[in-house]
């Protein structure tokens, strides 16, 4: 038995959401640049450490809004 492709993934942590948005920003600024994962993750960690708490809270709120929007659509 293989994995179910339609099964929803588990919850994403605030840090994972932050990394995802940071990667999207990076791709927009540098679309043709190849990303080395080790360097990129170090940059993300550095940015996360100096990131003000309010920015972290805002990223959590945006993620929760997306979750609620998805769960509302699936319940209809």
Beta strands, then each sheet from edge to edge (+ up, - down):
end
